[in-house]
Amino acid sequence: MPNQEKVEIVNSLKELLSDASTVILADHTGMSVKQFSTLRSRLRENDTQFRVVKNTLLKLAAENEAVKEIVADLEGPTSIAVTRGDPVATAKVLATFMKESKLLILKGGVVEGRPVSAEQAAALATIPPRPVLLAQVVGGLQAPIAGLVGTLQSTLAGLVMTLQAVAEARS
């Protein structure tokens, strides 16, 4: 029979996972409390919660099919990074910490409702931030229009110069 503390933990995990746009699972074996606190504070800056969870309680809390899929065969110590914000920012913080500490190992995750492998979660860190992506899209949309304007402008300038030369020749 489950005790009240475990029921509360499962309920809080359910609530946390239901609001999440991104969930990334990691193995934190060997991390000191100081390192864990450092990582936690870095993630907090990106509106991301990072906590240690028991695999069995996480499996009980998983209601979403994508989350159920990634937690089905979890083994070993597990911590989760959960965010409602930008998944790329969270992945970048985790990737940076992985390079610095050599201790954190990604296990997989769920991004925007889709399960991702550990490699895909790590690759997420290589994507430019959202504002840069939006700027690239706008630049891509703007380039053909700017080219059209330049072409029309040079054509009109050529026509004006031709008419001016004809007018000067007649005078």
C-alpha positions in Angstrom: 0.0 0.0 0.0 1.5 3.4 -1.0 2.2 5.8 1.7 1.0 9.4 1.6 4.4 10.9 0.9 4.8 8.8 -2.3 1.2 9.6 -3.4 2.0 13.4 -3.1 5.3 12.9 -5.0 3.5 11.1 -7.8 0.8 13.8 -7.9 3.3 16.6 -8.1 5.2 14.8 -10.9 1.9 14.4 -12.8 1.3 18.1 -12.5 4.8 19.0 -13.5 4.8 16.7 -16.5 1.3 17.8 -17.7 2.5 21.4 -18.1 5.8 20.6 -19.7 6.7 21.3 -23.3 10.0 19.5 -22.8 11.2 16.7 -20.5 14.8 15.6 -20.6 16.0 12.6 -18.5 19.6 12.3 -17.3 21.8 10.1 -15.2 23.5 12.2 -12.5 25.8 9.5 -11.1 28.9 11.0 -9.4 27.6 14.5 -9.2 28.3 16.4 -6.0 25.7 18.4 -4.2 27.5 21.6 -5.3 27.5 20.5 -8.9 23.9 19.6 -8.8 23.0 23.0 -7.2 25.0 24.8 -9.9 23.2 23.0 -12.7 19.9 23.5 -11.0 20.5 27.3 -10.7 21.6 27.5 -14.4 18.5 25.7 -15.5 16.3 27.8 -13.3 17.4 30.9 -15.3 15.7 29.3 -18.3 12.5 28.5 -16.4 13.5 24.8 -16.1 13.0 22.6 -13.0 15.6 20.0 -12.4 15.1 17.3 -9.8 16.0 13.7 -8.9 13.2 11.2 -9.2 12.7 7.6 -8.4 12.1 5.6 -11.6 9.1 3.7 -10.2 7.4 7.0 -9.1 8.1 8.6 -12.5 6.6 5.6 -14.2 3.5 6.0 -12.1 3.3 9.7 -12.9 3.6 9.3 -16.6 0.2 9.8 -18.2 1.3 11.1 -21.6 2.0 8.3 -24.1 5.4 9.9 -25.1 6.5 10.1 -21.5 5.4 6.6 -20.9 7.5 5.4 -23.8 10.7 7.0 -22.5 10.3 5.9 -18.9 9.3 2.3 -19.7 12.8 0.9 -19.4 14.5 3.3 -17.1 17.4 2.0 -14.9 19.8 3.6 -12.5 19.6 7.1 -11.0 17.4 9.5 -12.9 17.0 13.2 -12.8 14.6 15.2 -15.0 14.8 18.6 -16.5 11.3 20.0 -17.1 10.5 23.2 -18.9 7.5 25.0 -20.3 9.8 27.4 -22.2 12.4 27.0 -24.9 13.6 23.4 -25.2 16.8 24.5 -27.0 17.9 26.8 -24.1 17.4 23.9 -21.7 19.4 21.5 -23.9 22.2 24.0 -24.3 22.6 24.4 -20.5 22.6 20.6 -20.1 25.1 20.2 -22.9 27.4 22.8 -21.5 27.3 21.2 -18.1 28.0 17.8 -19.6 31.2 19.2 -21.3 32.3 20.9 -18.1 31.6 18.1 -15.6 31.8 14.9 -17.7 29.3 13.4 -15.2 25.9 14.1 -16.6 24.6 11.6 -19.1 21.4 12.1 -21.1 18.9 9.2 -21.2 16.3 10.7 -23.6 13.3 12.9 -23.4 10.1 14.3 -24.8 10.2 17.5 -26.9 6.8 19.1 -27.9 5.0 15.8 -27.3 7.5 13.6 -29.3 9.9 11.1 -27.7 13.5 11.8 -28.5 16.6 9.6 -27.9 19.6 10.8 -25.9 21.5 11.7 -29.1 18.5 13.7 -30.4 18.2 15.5 -27.0 22.0 16.4 -27.2 21.6 17.5 -30.8 18.9 19.9 -29.7 21.6 22.0 -28.1 23.2 22.7 -31.6 20.1 24.5 -32.8 20.3 28.3 -32.7 18.0 30.0 -30.1 14.5 30.8 -31.1 15.1 34.6 -31.8 17.9 33.7 -34.2 15.7 31.1 -36.0 13.0 33.7 -36.3 15.4 36.3 -37.7 16.7 33.7 -40.2 13.1 33.0 -41.4 12.4 36.7 -41.8 15.6 37.2 -43.6 14.8 34.3 -45.9 11.4 35.8 -46.7 12.8 39.3 -47.1 15.6 38.3 -49.6 13.5 37.5 -52.6 11.5 40.7 -52.1 14.6 42.8 -51.8 16.0 41.2 -55.0 12.8 42.0 -56.9 12.9 45.6 -55.7 16.5 45.9 -56.8 15.8 44.4 -60.2 12.8 46.7 -60.8 14.7 49.7 -59.6 17.7 49.0 -61.9 15.3 48.5 -64.9 13.5 51.8 -64.2 16.9 53.6 -63.8 18.0 52.2 -67.2 14.7 53.3 -68.8 15.1 56.8 -67.3 18.7 57.1 -68.5 17.7 55.9 -72.0 14.9 58.5 -72.2 17.2 61.2 -71.0 19.9 60.3 -73.6 17.2 60.3 -76.4 16.0 63.7 -75.1 19.5 65.1 -75.1 20.2 63.8 -78.6 17.0 65.5 -80.0 17.9 68.9 -78.4 
